[in-house]
Each structure stands twice: as C-alpha cells, then as structure tokens.
Amino acid sequence: MTDRAKIANVRSMLEQQQGKSDRRSRKTGRSMVPLSRPGDGNRTQLRAANDSVSLADKARADLANMEEAKLFSDRQLDLLGIVHPRSTSRAMVDAMRQLRTKLYSLNPTGNFSVLVSSVVPEGGGSFVSLNLAAAIAFDQAKTSMLVEANLHTPVLHKLMKLIGREDSRGLLDYLDRPELGIEHIVSPSGIPRMRVVPIGNHNEISAEHFTSARYKQLMVDIKERYDNRYVIVDGPAMTTSADARILSEICDYTVLVIPYGGVTPGTLDCVIDEIDERKLAGIVINDQPA
C-alpha cells in the first residue's frame, strides 16, 4: 500500500481487442471457449434468495456496521499513498480519474464490478484497486466498495488497524458461515463513501472459495443493493493464481496492472488471451518514470 505509481497509462480496450484478434488468427487450431455472462434467470434466483430479509432490516444493519468511526486526514492519505481530491500527487489523481472515466464509459447507464489484477506478483494491483475505489468515491453521488479477494497477500488489514477495525469479519468469514449476511462483513474504510470487505479470517485457504454459489451471490447482491455502488475486486496475480481467472469470469470487467518494464510482451499476450475480450477494460502501467 506504500507503493507509488508516478503515472498510470490506460491502453485502449479496442487496441487490446484488435491485438488479441490478430494473435488468435495466427494461432490456427487453438480452441478458445468464450466465457458466458450470468443470465437473467440466474439473477432472479439470486435475488429471490434474499427476499426473506426486508429492505428496512438491511438498511438498519448497514447503518449500524458502516458508521464512520474515523476518517483519515489529507496528510494521512498522502502518507498512505491514497488519492484524494486535494492530493499533492496530481499526476496520480489524474491517472485514477482517467481510469475511472474509462470504466464509466463502458457502462454509462449503471454500476459495475471490476477485477483489478496484476499480471505478475507485486506488480501494484492492490495499490491500483485501492486508489480506483478512492477515486470513484470523490463523487458525492457515487459510492465504491473494495472487496479483498487476494488470499495470499491481503493488504487491507493495515487500513483496518488504523481505524480500529482490525477484528472485523470479512470475505472468508462470509463464505464459511452461511448465517452471516453482507451487513456483517462490510466495514468503513476511513474514506467518505468508500466501503471495504476485508479478507477476514484466512487461517485456512480453500481453492473452492470463488467457485462457490455463495460468492457469486455475494457479488450480485453487493452490486444490486445500491445502484450507485461500484464494486472493485482486488485479485491475485494472473500468472500465479487460478483464482484471478475465476474472479475475472464473475466480474463485469477486468483491469490488468503491469509494473513498468516488469512484464515481457509474450507474458502479457498469454494473459490477455485467457480473458474474455468483452471484459478486458484496459491495462494500467504502474510506476512509469515521469
């Protein structure tokens, strides 16, 4: 979280799709299976699972759990490397606004969920996902939620400790305990209009967490509960975890993060080829020299 990205350049999605199509045409004989989006029937079933809980009860539980116990000062956010409207790092603010605007343009009529994943470990994916969520929360008419899904290198515990919420339940608690609702795992972030779902209790890590129906239901529920909430999922590195590709299937969009000079074109091409081209929103180049 103390990473510093001097600028983040977002490559056009159309450019990525064209390059991907060109590579596919050269790779004759290779079978590519397109990923399907959840249908309306599935959405209806998932919504029906929550009909037993009234909207009023949900709202009361949300308010009880999301009170802003502490907000970070501008100076604290600068020290943490988190953008804010008065940030001294104008290049970073502009870069995050550019990325935010790019994502808005893909779905101008509603909210969305987006996976942010580094191509290689320690490439800056968590840094970008945190700052993207913070940038979305600049707008008083919108809210953001950062879901921590990087099981091996979670970072939100640092923020949670600073605001006195280090014992908060999180994603793995929700997946392991059917009696918990969303309201039990959503916490304040110290940033206005931004909420977080930390990883929670991760003493035991299961490879089946993100393939479960409960996780898919959680993602639909979070996005549909409030139509002005944008969901950012901080995922693991694409080249080292199968979880990243599973998360990409479930989210509406995917943003890849590469460290400047840290990924070969061949590695990047292989990762892009494994992502549904309709979901690839762009690439952020992290830590690029000014």
VOPAGU-2260 file (C-alpha; in pm, 1 decimal, decimal comma):
REM VOPAGU-2260
SITE   aa  ch    i         X         Y         Z
SITE  MET   A    0       0,0       0,0       0,0
SITE  THR   A    1     300,1     224,8      21,0
SITE  ASP   A    2     375,0     171,5    -347,6
SITE  ARG   A    3     398,9     490,3    -550,9
SITE  ALA   A    4     285,8     497,0    -911,5
SITE  LYS   A    5     404,5     810,4   -1087,3
SITE  ILE   A    6     151,5     766,9   -1366,5
SITE  ALA   A    7     -87,0     500,1   -1486,8
SITE  ASN   A    8    -147,3     480,5   -1860,8
SITE  VAL   A    9    -465,2     305,9   -1970,1
SITE  ARG   A   10    -438,1     137,5   -2304,8
SITE  SER   A   11    -748,4     143,3   -2523,3
SITE  MET   A   12    -969,0    -161,9   -2496,2
SITE  LEU   A   13   -1019,0    -154,7   -2872,0
SITE  GLU   A   14    -644,6    -173,2   -2923,5
SITE  GLN   A   15    -625,4    -474,7   -2692,9
SITE  GLN   A   16    -912,5    -648,7   -2868,3
SITE  GLN   A   17    -756,6    -593,9   -3211,8
SITE  GLY   A   18    -423,9    -730,7   -3093,9
SITE  LYS   A   19    -597,4   -1026,2   -2941,2
SITE  SER   A   20    -788,5   -1097,8   -3262,7
SITE  ASP   A   21    -466,4   -1079,9   -3463,6
SITE  ARG   A   22    -295,0   -1328,0   -3232,8
SITE  ARG   A   23    -589,1   -1563,4   -3247,8
SITE  SER   A   24    -586,3   -1561,6   -3628,0
SITE  ARG   A   25    -219,5   -1663,9   -3620,6
SITE  LYS   A   26    -278,9   -1945,3   -3374,0
SITE  THR   A   27    -470,6   -2179,7   -3604,6
SITE  GLY   A   28    -603,5   -2492,7   -3444,2
SITE  ARG   A   29    -623,5   -2338,5   -3097,9
SITE  SER   A   30    -968,9   -2366,7   -2942,1
SITE  MET   A   31   -1091,8   -2070,5   -2740,6
SITE  VAL   A   32   -1403,1   -2105,1   -2527,0
SITE  PRO   A   33   -1586,6   -1774,7   -2473,4
SITE  LEU   A   34   -1692,9   -1704,0   -2118,2
SITE  SER   A   35   -2063,2   -1657,3   -2066,1
SITE  ARG   A   36   -2229,4   -1384,6   -1867,1
SITE  PRO   A   37   -2481,1   -1476,9   -1595,9
SITE  GLY   A   38   -2829,4   -1484,7   -1744,9
SITE  ASP   A   39   -3139,1   -1308,7   -1620,1
SITE  GLY   A   40   -3270,9   -1634,5   -1479,8
SITE  ASN   A   41   -2969,6   -1674,0   -1253,2
SITE  ARG   A   42   -3000,7   -1315,7   -1137,5
SITE  THR   A   43   -3365,9   -1371,8   -1049,2
SITE  GLN   A   44   -3279,8   -1680,1    -846,1
SITE  LEU   A   45   -3006,7   -1499,9    -659,8
SITE  ARG   A   46   -3231,7   -1206,9    -577,7
SITE  ALA   A   47   -3503,0   -1443,9    -459,2
SITE  ALA   A   48   -3263,6   -1588,3    -201,4
SITE  ASN   A   49   -3269,5   -1255,8     -19,5
SITE  ASP   A   50   -3643,9   -1181,7     -37,8
SITE  SER   A   51   -3695,3   -1302,7     318,6
SITE  VAL   A   52   -3499,1   -1008,2     457,6
SITE  SER   A   53   -3677,7    -673,9     435,0
SITE  LEU   A   54   -3507,5    -371,2     282,9
SITE  ALA   A   55   -3561,5    -183,7     608,7
SITE  ASP   A   56   -3376,3    -451,3     805,8
SITE  LYS   A   57   -3090,1    -441,0     558,2
SITE  ALA   A   58   -3067,7     -64,3     576,6
SITE  ARG   A   59   -3060,9     -64,4     957,2
SITE  ALA   A   60   -2789,6    -331,3     965,0
SITE  ASP   A   61   -2585,2    -143,8     706,8
SITE  LEU   A   62   -2600,2     178,6     904,9
SITE  ALA   A   63   -2502,7       4,5    1226,8
SITE  ASN   A   64   -2196,0    -154,2    1072,0
SITE  MET   A   65   -2082,7     128,2     844,6
SITE  GLU   A   66   -2071,7     426,4    1077,6
SITE  GLU   A   67   -1761,5     630,7    1005,5
SITE  ALA   A   68   -1572,1     571,9    1327,0
SITE  LYS   A   69   -1269,0     757,1    1193,1
SITE  LEU   A   70   -1180,2     942,3     875,9
SITE  PHE   A   71    -825,1     983,5     752,4
SITE  SER   A   72    -688,4    1333,9     719,6
SITE  ASP   A   73    -545,7    1454,6     388,2
SITE  ARG   A   74    -195,4    1418,9     528,6
SITE  GLN   A   75    -259,3    1061,9     640,0
SITE  LEU   A   76    -394,2     971,3     296,7
SITE  ASP   A   77     -84,6    1122,8     133,8
SITE  LEU   A   78     139,5     916,1     361,9
SITE  LEU   A   79     -60,0     602,7     281,6
SITE  GLY   A   80     -34,5     669,9     -92,6
SITE  ILE   A   81    -412,4     700,6    -135,4
SITE  VAL   A   82    -550,5     964,6    -369,7
SITE  HIS   A   83    -798,7    1226,9    -252,3
SITE  PRO   A   84    -941,1    1540,5    -417,6
SITE  ARG   A   85    -673,8    1765,0    -262,4
SITE  SER   A   86    -387,1    1519,8    -313,4
SITE  THR   A   87     -41,6    1661,9    -374,5
SITE  SER   A   88      19,9    1393,9    -638,9
SITE  ARG   A   89    -181,5    1546,6    -921,4
SITE  ALA   A   90     -44,3    1302,1   -1178,8
SITE  MET   A   91    -177,9    1009,4    -976,3
SITE  VAL   A   92    -515,8    1177,2    -925,7
SITE  ASP   A   93    -541,6    1244,5   -1299,5
SITE  ALA   A   94    -443,1     885,5   -1381,4
SITE  MET   A   95    -706,0     738,6   -1148,7
SITE  ARG   A   96    -970,2     974,2   -1284,3
SITE  GLN   A   97    -876,3     865,8   -1636,7
SITE  LEU   A   98    -916,1     501,0   -1542,4
SITE  ARG   A   99   -1243,6     574,9   -1363,3
SITE  THR   A  100   -1381,5     762,2   -1665,6
SITE  LYS   A  101   -1278,6     477,8   -1896,7
SITE  LEU   A  102   -1477,0     230,8   -1686,2
SITE  TYR   A  103   -1780,4     460,6   -1665,7
SITE  SER   A  104   -1784,3     481,7   -2045,8
SITE  LEU   A  105   -1816,9     103,5   -2073,2
SITE  ASN   A  106   -2141,0     106,2   -1874,8
SITE  PRO   A  107   -2283,1     460,5   -1877,7
SITE  THR   A  108   -2628,8     364,3   -1751,0
SITE  GLY   A  109   -2546,2     162,5   -1438,7
SITE  ASN   A  110   -2288,8      44,9   -1189,6
SITE  PHE   A  111   -2043,5    -240,4   -1241,7
SITE  SER   A  112   -1797,5    -476,3   -1078,5
SITE  VAL   A  113   -1435,4    -476,5   -1191,4
SITE  LEU   A  114   -1147,4    -708,0   -1110,5
SITE  VAL   A  115    -810,5    -535,0   -1073,8
SITE  SER   A  116    -529,5    -786,2   -1105,4
SITE  SER   A  117    -156,4    -755,4   -1151,7
SITE  VAL   A  118      -8,0    -965,6   -1428,2
SITE  VAL   A  119     282,9   -1067,9   -1202,3
SITE  PRO   A  120     317,1   -1076,6    -820,6
SITE  GLU   A  121     390,8    -743,4    -651,7
SITE  GLY   A  122     303,6    -559,0    -971,0
SITE  GLY   A  123      88,2    -297,4    -797,1
SITE  GLY   A  124    -260,4    -444,9    -839,4
SITE  SER   A  125    -366,2    -380,1    -478,5
SITE  PHE   A  126    -233,2     -24,1    -498,8
SITE  VAL   A  127    -435,4      47,7    -813,9
SITE  SER   A  128    -754,6    -117,4    -684,7
SITE  LEU   A  129    -740,3      82,6    -361,4
SITE  ASN   A  130    -685,2     410,0    -543,6
SITE  LEU   A  131    -950,8     337,7    -804,4
SITE  ALA   A  132   -1204,0     279,7    -525,1
SITE  ALA   A  133   -1092,3     603,4    -359,2
SITE  ALA   A  134   -1123,6     797,0    -688,1
SITE  ILE   A  135   -1477,7     672,3    -750,1
SITE  ALA   A  136   -1569,3     795,3    -401,0
SITE  PHE   A  137   -1464,8    1152,3    -496,3
SITE  ASP   A  138   -1812,5    1191,5    -645,1
SITE  GLN   A  139   -2074,2    1258,3    -377,7
SITE  ALA   A  140   -2338,6    1088,1    -592,5
SITE  LYS   A  141   -2146,0     758,9    -606,4
SITE  THR   A  142   -2008,0     506,9    -359,7
SITE  SER   A  143   -1742,6     240,7    -400,1
SITE  MET   A  144   -1677,5     -91,4    -235,5
SITE  LEU   A  145   -1336,4    -259,0    -236,1
SITE  VAL   A  146   -1357,9    -637,3    -196,8
SITE  GLU   A  147   -1032,1    -801,0     -93,6
SITE  ALA   A  148   -1001,2   -1130,3    -281,2
SITE  ASN   A  149    -623,1   -1168,6    -279,4
SITE  LEU   A  150    -598,2   -1455,9     -35,2
SITE  HIS   A  151    -220,9   -1487,5     -29,0
SITE  THR   A  152    -112,6   -1122,9       6,2
SITE  PRO   A  153    -401,9    -924,3     159,6
SITE  VAL   A  154    -330,1    -559,0     241,1
SITE  LEU   A  155    -648,9    -411,5     385,1
SITE  HIS   A  156    -561,0    -518,0     739,1
SITE  LYS   A  157    -326,1    -218,7     752,0
SITE  LEU   A  158    -610,2      23,2     688,6
SITE  MET   A  159    -844,9    -162,7     920,9
SITE  LYS   A  160    -597,2    -145,6    1206,3
SITE  LEU   A  161    -550,4     229,3    1162,8
SITE  ILE   A  162    -924,3     292,1    1200,9
SITE  GLY   A  163    -967,1      42,8    1485,2
SITE  ARG   A  164   -1148,1    -224,6    1284,4
SITE  GLU   A  165    -878,8    -492,2    1271,7
SITE  ASP   A  166   -1114,4    -755,0    1418,8
SITE  SER   A  167   -1384,2    -700,9    1155,3
SITE  ARG   A  168   -1530,4   -1000,7     979,0
SITE  GLY   A  169   -1456,3   -1033,3     609,9
SITE  LEU   A  170   -1498,0   -1227,4     289,1
SITE  LEU   A  171   -1379,4   -1568,2     411,3
SITE  ASP   A  172   -1598,3   -1544,7     721,2
SITE  TYR   A  173   -1898,2   -1484,8     494,6
SITE  LEU   A  174   -1812,0   -1775,8     264,4
SITE  ASP   A  175   -1755,2   -2015,7     554,7
SITE  ARG   A  176   -2054,8   -1913,7     768,7
SITE  PRO   A  177   -2396,2   -1923,4     596,0
SITE  GLU   A  178   -2562,8   -1738,6     884,4
SITE  LEU   A  179   -2368,8   -1418,2     809,4
SITE  GLY   A  180   -2519,6   -1152,2     584,7
SITE  ILE   A  181   -2345,3    -886,0     378,7
SITE  GLU   A  182   -2411,5    -631,4     651,8
SITE  HIS   A  183   -2181,7    -830,3     882,9
SITE  ILE   A  184   -1873,4    -804,3     660,7
SITE  VAL   A  185   -1891,3    -452,5     515,2
SITE  SER   A  186   -1676,6    -200,2     701,4
SITE  PRO   A  187   -1589,0     168,3     672,0
SITE  SER   A  188   -1255,7     249,0     511,6
SITE  GLY   A  189   -1166,7     582,2     667,2
SITE  ILE   A  190   -1260,0     743,5     334,1
SITE  PRO   A  191   -1605,6     901,0     281,9
SITE  ARG   A  192   -1843,3     699,1      59,3
SITE  MET   A  193   -1596,9     411,6      30,3
SITE  ARG   A  194   -1662,8      77,2     196,8
SITE  VAL   A  195   -1443,7    -230,5     218,8
SITE  VAL   A  196   -1485,2    -605,6     258,6
SITE  PRO   A  197   -1153,7    -725,2     407,2
SITE  ILE   A  198   -1031,5   -1079,4     362,3
SITE  GLY   A  199   -1131,4   -1171,7     717,0
SITE  ASN   A  200   -1023,8   -1491,6     886,2
SITE  HIS   A  201    -782,5   -1658,3     644,9
SITE  ASN   A  202    -620,4   -1925,8     859,9
SITE  GLU   A  203    -740,2   -2188,6     614,7
SITE  ILE   A  204    -745,9   -2116,2     242,4
SITE  SER   A  205    -964,3   -2326,6      13,3
SITE  ALA   A  206    -928,8   -2337,7    -361,8
SITE  GLU   A  207   -1308,7   -2360,7    -390,9
SITE  HIS   A  208   -1392,0   -2025,3    -231,8
SITE  PHE   A  209   -1450,8   -1833,4    -553,9
SITE  THR   A  210   -1625,9   -2111,5    -743,9
SITE  SER   A  211   -1899,5   -2135,1    -480,1
SITE  ALA   A  212   -2253,6   -2019,1    -547,4
SITE  ARG   A  213   -2234,3   -1814,3    -228,3
SITE  TYR   A  214   -1951,9   -1598,4    -362,8
SITE  LYS   A  215   -2135,1   -1540,9    -692,5
SITE  GLN   A  216   -2447,0   -1447,3    -497,0
SITE  LEU   A  217   -2243,1   -1206,1    -286,3
SITE  MET   A  218   -2116,2   -1021,8    -594,6
SITE  VAL   A  219   -2465,8    -985,5    -739,5
SITE  ASP   A  220   -2605,1    -877,1    -403,8
SITE  ILE   A  221   -2342,1    -610,2    -343,0
SITE  LYS   A  222   -2389,8    -455,5    -685,4
SITE  GLU   A  223   -2768,5    -465,9    -689,8
SITE  ARG   A  224   -2832,8    -347,5    -334,5
SITE  TYR   A  225   -2736,4       9,2    -428,8
SITE  ASP   A  226   -2741,7     123,2    -790,9
SITE  ASN   A  227   -2477,7     392,0    -725,7
SITE  ARG   A  228   -2223,3     149,7    -579,6
SITE  TYR   A  229   -1923,8      44,4    -788,7
SITE  VAL   A  230   -1751,2    -275,1    -682,1
SITE  ILE   A  231   -1374,5    -312,3    -715,9
SITE  VAL   A  232   -1227,1    -656,3    -651,3
SITE  ASP   A  233    -859,9    -670,1    -555,9
SITE  GLY   A  234    -747,6   -1001,4    -700,7
SITE  PRO   A  235    -426,8   -1207,0    -701,9
SITE  ALA   A  236    -168,1   -1202,8    -980,5
SITE  MET   A  237    -282,4   -1354,5   -1308,7
SITE  THR   A  238      33,0   -1558,1   -1369,6
SITE  THR   A  239      42,8   -1729,1   -1031,2
SITE  SER   A  240    -317,8   -1790,9    -927,6
SITE  ALA   A  241    -608,9   -1965,3   -1095,4
SITE  ASP   A  242    -834,8   -1757,9    -868,5
SITE  ALA   A  243    -769,6   -1449,5   -1081,0
SITE  ARG   A  244    -926,1   -1603,6   -1389,9
SITE  ILE   A  245   -1225,9   -1726,5   -1191,3
SITE  LEU   A  246   -1277,3   -1377,6   -1049,9
SITE  SER   A  247   -1248,3   -1231,3   -1399,1
SITE  GLU   A  248   -1534,7   -1451,8   -1517,3
SITE  ILE   A  249   -1759,0   -1333,4   -1234,4
SITE  CYS   A  250   -1684,9    -959,0   -1256,7
SITE  ASP   A  251   -1824,2    -736,4   -1531,6
SITE  TYR   A  252   -1479,7    -605,3   -1631,6
SITE  THR   A  253   -1111,0    -671,6   -1574,5
SITE  VAL   A  254    -824,6    -423,5   -1547,2
SITE  LEU   A  255    -469,9    -559,0   -1572,4
SITE  VAL   A  256    -178,6    -393,1   -1393,8
SITE  ILE   A  257     180,1    -433,8   -1510,4
SITE  PRO   A  258     490,7    -288,1   -1346,7
SITE  TYR   A  259     684,5     -66,9   -1585,3
SITE  GLY   A  260     945,5    -284,5   -1760,0
SITE  GLY   A  261     847,8    -586,0   -1549,4
SITE  VAL   A  262     648,1    -796,8   -1796,5
SITE  THR   A  263     752,9    -934,5   -2133,9
SITE  PRO   A  264     518,1    -887,3   -2432,3
SITE  GLY   A  265     481,6   -1265,4   -2457,5
SITE  THR   A  266     365,8   -1298,0   -2096,8
SITE  LEU   A  267     118,6   -1013,8   -2139,1
SITE  ASP   A  268     -19,0   -1166,5   -2460,8
SITE  CYS   A  269     -73,4   -1502,5   -2288,3
SITE  VAL   A  270    -265,2   -1339,2   -2003,3
SITE  ILE   A  271    -479,9   -1130,0   -2239,7
SITE  ASP   A  272    -564,6   -1438,2   -2443,9
SITE  GLU   A  273    -713,6   -1603,2   -2133,6
SITE  ILE   A  274    -954,0   -1315,1   -2061,1
SITE  ASP   A  275   -1291,2   -1268,8   -2227,0
SITE  GLU   A  276   -1227,1    -983,5   -2470,8
SITE  ARG   A  277   -1564,8    -828,6   -2382,7
SITE  LYS   A  278   -1446,7    -785,7   -2025,5
SITE  LEU   A  279   -1095,6    -652,7   -2073,4
SITE  ALA   A  280   -1129,8    -282,5   -1988,1
SITE  GLY   A  281    -764,1    -185,7   -2021,1
SITE  ILE   A  282    -411,5    -204,0   -1886,9
SITE  VAL   A  283    -250,6      16,6   -1623,3
SITE  ILE   A  284     125,3      64,7   -1637,4
SITE  ASN   A  285     242,8     107,1   -1278,7
SITE  ASP   A  286     547,6     301,6   -1160,4
SITE  GLN   A  287     624,0     450,8   -1500,8
SITE  PRO   A  288     900,9     713,0   -1489,9
SITE  ALA   A  289     782,6    1071,7   -1530,8
